């Protein structure tokens, strides 16, 4: 059986907890996923990064993002709303990975078209399952490239 190659995709991880960032990176390494990951520590930093990444030629811009909800300055739901309001990046595939089990957060996230809402239940296993889900999603789903999706069509 031949190994399925993961499509090249830049990933944005928006997470303010350095321990969770390390757990995510360990899960990526354990699963041998080598996609580039850019980390932002809150929604303000992530929005600035995304606006710059999707300016002009979107080559190298992230294809998917993984957001925490509970962050300083701008939480994940607020960031998600700003992403969906911006024509250049509204197509971004977004996963929520959070400790919030609040139905209001889940409703708001799905109302803003997230691909999945995942809970951080136990540090090691929840990150491995989340990374596996993102990797499997990326292997199966076909999307146009960022250059096509960010242009005025």
C-alpha positions as CSV (number, residue, x, y, z in Angstrom):
1,X,0.0,0.0,0.0
2,X,1.5,3.4,-1.0
3,X,1.5,6.2,1.5
4,X,-0.9,9.1,0.8
5,X,0.9,12.4,0.6
6,X,-0.6,15.4,2.5
7,X,-1.3,18.3,0.2
8,X,0.9,21.2,0.7
9,X,-1.0,23.6,3.1
10,X,0.1,26.3,5.4
11,X,-1.6,26.1,8.7
12,X,-2.3,29.0,11.1
13,X,-2.6,28.0,14.8
14,X,-4.1,30.8,17.0
15,X,-3.4,29.8,20.6
16,X,-2.3,31.9,23.6
17,X,-1.3,28.9,25.8
18,X,2.3,27.9,25.1
19,X,1.7,24.4,26.6
20,X,-1.1,23.9,24.1
21,X,1.1,25.1,21.2
22,X,3.8,22.6,22.2
23,X,1.1,19.8,22.5
24,X,-0.1,20.6,19.0
25,X,3.4,20.6,17.6
26,X,4.2,17.3,19.3
27,X,1.0,15.8,17.8
28,X,2.1,17.1,14.4
29,X,5.5,15.5,14.8
30,X,4.1,12.2,16.2
31,X,1.9,11.9,13.2
32,X,4.7,12.9,10.8
33,X,2.8,15.9,9.4
34,X,5.3,18.4,8.0
35,X,3.0,21.2,6.9
36,X,4.3,24.6,7.8
37,X,2.5,26.0,11.0
38,X,2.5,29.7,11.8
39,X,1.5,30.4,15.4
40,X,-0.2,33.6,16.6
41,X,-0.9,34.2,20.3
42,X,-4.2,36.0,20.0
43,X,-6.9,37.2,17.6
44,X,-5.4,40.6,17.0
45,X,-2.0,39.2,16.0
46,X,-3.7,36.5,13.8
47,X,-5.9,39.1,12.0
48,X,-2.8,41.3,11.2
49,X,-1.0,38.2,10.0
50,X,-3.9,37.1,7.8
51,X,-4.5,40.6,6.3
52,X,-0.8,40.7,5.3
53,X,-0.8,37.1,4.0
54,X,-3.9,37.7,1.8
55,X,-2.7,41.0,0.5
56,X,-2.1,40.8,-3.3
57,X,-0.8,37.4,-4.2
58,X,-2.1,35.0,-1.6
59,X,0.7,32.4,-2.3
60,X,2.0,31.2,1.0
61,X,-1.1,32.3,2.9
62,X,-2.6,29.7,5.2
63,X,-5.2,27.3,3.7
64,X,-6.6,26.4,7.1
65,X,-6.6,27.8,10.6
66,X,-7.1,26.3,14.0
67,X,-8.5,28.8,16.6
68,X,-8.8,28.7,20.3
69,X,-11.8,30.7,21.6
70,X,-10.6,32.0,25.0
71,X,-7.8,34.4,24.2
72,X,-6.8,37.9,25.2
73,X,-7.4,41.1,23.1
74,X,-9.6,39.3,20.5
75,X,-11.2,35.9,21.2
76,X,-11.6,33.2,18.6
77,X,-15.3,34.0,17.8
78,X,-14.5,37.6,17.2
79,X,-11.6,36.7,14.9
80,X,-13.7,34.2,13.1
81,X,-16.3,36.9,12.4
82,X,-13.7,39.3,11.0
83,X,-12.3,36.5,8.8
84,X,-15.8,35.7,7.4
85,X,-16.5,39.5,6.9
86,X,-13.3,39.9,4.7
87,X,-13.8,38.9,1.1
88,X,-10.1,38.0,0.7
89,X,-10.1,35.3,3.4
90,X,-13.6,34.3,4.1
91,X,-13.0,30.9,2.3
92,X,-10.4,29.9,5.0
93,X,-11.1,26.5,6.4
94,X,-11.3,26.9,10.2
95,X,-11.3,24.4,13.0
96,X,-12.0,25.4,16.6
97,X,-9.9,23.7,19.3
98,X,-10.9,25.0,22.7
99,X,-11.8,24.2,26.3
100,X,-15.1,25.9,25.9
101,X,-18.0,23.4,26.0
102,X,-20.5,26.3,26.0
103,X,-23.4,25.7,23.5
104,X,-23.4,29.4,22.7
105,X,-19.8,29.2,21.5
106,X,-20.6,26.1,19.5
107,X,-23.6,27.7,17.9
108,X,-21.7,30.9,17.0
109,X,-18.8,28.9,15.6
110,X,-21.0,26.7,13.4
111,X,-23.1,29.8,12.4
112,X,-19.8,31.2,11.0
113,X,-19.1,28.0,9.0
114,X,-16.4,26.2,10.9
115,X,-15.3,22.8,9.7
116,X,-15.3,21.4,13.2
117,X,-15.6,22.3,16.8
118,X,-13.2,20.2,19.0
119,X,-12.7,20.2,22.7
120,X,-9.3,20.0,24.4
121,X,-10.2,17.3,26.9
122,X,-6.9,15.7,27.8
123,X,-3.7,17.3,26.6
124,X,-2.0,14.5,24.7
125,X,-4.9,12.6,23.1
126,X,-7.2,15.5,22.2
127,X,-4.4,17.2,20.3
128,X,-3.5,14.0,18.5
129,X,-7.2,13.4,17.6
130,X,-7.6,17.0,16.5
131,X,-4.4,16.9,14.3
132,X,-5.5,13.6,12.8
133,X,-8.9,15.1,11.9
134,X,-7.4,18.1,10.3
135,X,-4.9,15.9,8.4
136,X,-7.7,13.5,7.2
137,X,-9.9,16.4,6.2
138,X,-7.1,17.9,4.2
139,X,-6.4,14.6,2.4
140,X,-10.0,14.2,1.3
141,X,-11.4,17.7,0.6
142,X,-10.6,19.4,-2.7
143,X,-10.3,23.2,-2.6
144,X,-9.1,25.7,-5.2
145,X,-5.8,27.4,-4.4
146,X,-5.6,30.6,-2.5
147,X,-4.7,32.7,-5.6
148,X,-8.0,31.8,-7.2
149,X,-10.1,32.2,-4.1
150,X,-8.7,35.6,-3.1
151,X,-9.0,37.2,-6.6
152,X,-12.0,39.3,-7.6
153,X,-14.1,36.9,-9.5
